[in-house]
Amino acid sequence: MMGISGFEPTFLVGLEAVRGEHGPGLAALGGRRLTGFALVRFVEDGDWFADCPVVLDFGGVQVEVCHWKFDELSIGWNTIDTTAAISGWEEYDELTPVWSSDDERLEPFVGQELREVALLEWHPSSRHDIAGGTIAVEFVFDMGRFHIANALDENSIDLGNAPPEFVRHPLVCGGRPD
């Protein structure tokens, strides 16, 4: 999918589906250090292609977060090869996508120990908000936090506390697995 080696998303909808499938794995990341990350950027202008997964490496455990449509979230584990070229774009676009570890939002977190992971569920004040019920994943470190959310058919990376419309569902972090 998207010409990304190893990327075979399984999109889920809703808190219970995401927590049931990925809650234990996300919680097990507690105590690990973020050792790297990768985003897809275009060579020509350096812009982030937010449709592609955000890949976070926690000391050899790779988490791959990707939002799609209005409410779908895929979390993958150790499947994407960020050293492989992204292929299949030549006939569709004049831009060249590549994996990059250049992002001023995420760089300060590299080397930091993960303290907590939470699922954030969007509960808007308006019942007509089509994003209601979407799920973001929040990563909490001593020096701050960020979350990867659905920006309506693509990912967003936001720093600091989530807006009050998000209801936090912390995952119990048992520390680094043996």
C-alpha positions in Angstrom: 0.0 0.0 0.0 1.3 3.4 -1.0 4.4 1.7 -2.3 5.7 1.3 1.3 7.6 -2.0 1.9 5.9 -4.1 4.5 2.9 -1.7 5.0 -0.3 -3.8 5.2 -2.6 -1.8 7.4 -5.6 -3.2 9.3 -7.9 -0.3 9.9 -10.0 -0.3 13.0 -12.8 2.0 14.1 -13.6 3.1 17.7 -12.0 2.9 21.1 -12.9 -0.6 22.0 -11.6 -2.1 18.8 -8.3 -0.2 19.0 -7.8 -0.8 22.7 -8.7 -4.5 22.4 -6.3 -5.1 19.5 -3.4 -2.8 20.5 -3.8 -1.7 24.1 -1.5 -4.4 25.6 1.2 -3.8 23.0 1.1 0.0 23.5 1.1 -0.3 27.2 4.2 -2.6 27.1 6.1 0.2 25.5 6.2 2.0 28.9 9.8 2.3 30.1 11.3 2.1 26.7 13.2 4.9 25.1 12.2 6.5 21.8 15.3 5.7 19.7 14.1 7.0 16.4 11.2 7.8 14.1 10.5 8.1 10.4 8.0 10.1 8.3 7.5 10.2 4.6 8.6 13.5 3.0 9.0 14.7 -0.6 12.5 15.1 -1.9 11.5 18.1 -4.0 10.1 20.4 -1.3 10.7 18.6 2.1 6.9 18.6 2.8 5.6 15.9 5.1 3.2 13.5 3.3 0.8 13.0 6.2 -1.2 10.3 4.5 1.6 7.8 5.2 2.3 6.1 8.5 4.2 7.7 11.3 6.9 5.1 12.4 8.2 5.3 16.0 11.1 3.1 17.1 11.2 2.2 20.8 14.5 0.4 21.1 13.8 -2.2 18.5 10.0 -2.3 18.8 8.6 -0.3 15.9 5.1 1.2 16.1 3.4 2.3 12.9 0.5 4.7 13.3 -1.7 5.6 10.3 -5.1 7.3 10.2 -7.4 7.0 7.1 -10.8 8.3 6.1 -12.7 10.0 8.9 -12.4 7.5 11.7 -10.1 4.6 10.8 -6.8 3.9 12.5 -4.2 1.3 11.8 -1.4 0.4 14.2 1.3 -1.9 12.9 4.2 -3.6 14.7 7.6 -4.1 13.1 6.4 -4.5 9.5 7.5 -1.4 7.6 11.0 -1.3 6.2 12.0 2.4 6.4 15.3 1.6 4.7 13.5 0.5 1.5 12.7 2.9 -1.3 9.1 3.9 -1.7 8.0 2.7 -5.1 5.1 3.0 -7.6 4.7 6.7 -7.6 6.4 7.5 -10.9 3.3 7.4 -13.0 1.0 9.3 -10.5 3.0 12.2 -9.2 6.0 14.4 -10.0 7.1 14.3 -6.3 9.5 11.7 -4.9 8.6 10.3 -1.5 11.4 9.2 0.9 11.6 8.2 4.5 13.0 10.9 6.7 14.0 11.2 10.4 13.8 15.0 10.2 11.0 16.5 12.2 11.4 19.3 14.7 8.3 18.2 16.6 9.6 14.6 17.3 13.3 15.2 17.5 13.3 16.4 21.1 11.7 13.2 22.2 14.4 10.9 20.8 16.3 9.4 23.7 13.5 10.1 26.2 11.9 7.3 28.2 8.2 6.7 27.5 6.1 7.1 30.7 2.6 6.5 29.5 0.5 5.8 26.5 -3.1 6.8 26.2 -5.8 6.5 23.6 -7.6 9.8 23.0 -11.3 9.7 21.9 -12.7 12.7 20.2 -16.0 13.9 21.8 -16.9 17.2 20.1 -19.3 19.7 21.6 -21.4 19.5 18.4 -23.2 16.3 17.6 -22.8 17.2 13.9 -19.0 16.9 14.0 -18.1 14.0 11.7 -14.9 13.4 13.6 -16.7 12.3 16.7 -15.3 9.0 18.1 -12.0 9.1 16.2 -9.0 7.8 18.1 -5.6 9.4 18.6 -2.6 7.8 20.2 -0.8 9.9 22.9 2.8 9.3 24.0 3.9 10.8 27.3 7.5 11.5 28.3 9.0 13.4 31.3 9.7 16.4 29.1 6.4 16.5 27.3 3.9 14.7 25.2 2.7 14.3 21.6 -0.3 12.6 20.0 -0.9 11.3 16.5 -4.5 12.1 15.5 -6.8 11.8 12.6 -6.7 15.1 10.6 -9.6 13.9 8.5 -8.0 11.3 6.1 -4.4 11.9 7.2 -2.2 12.0 10.3 -1.5 15.0 12.4 1.2 15.3 15.1 0.4 17.6 17.9 2.6 18.6 20.9 1.4 19.2 24.5 -1.9 18.5 26.1 -4.7 17.4 23.8 -7.7 19.7 23.3 -10.5 19.2 25.9 -12.7 17.6 23.4 -10.5 14.5 23.7 -11.3 12.0 26.4 -8.1 10.4 27.7 -8.1 6.6 28.1 -4.7 5.8 29.7 -3.2 2.4 29.1 -1.6 0.7 32.1 2.1 0.6 31.3 3.8 -2.3 32.9 7.3 -1.2 32.1 9.8 -2.6 29.7 9.1 -6.3 28.9 11.9 -8.8 29.7 
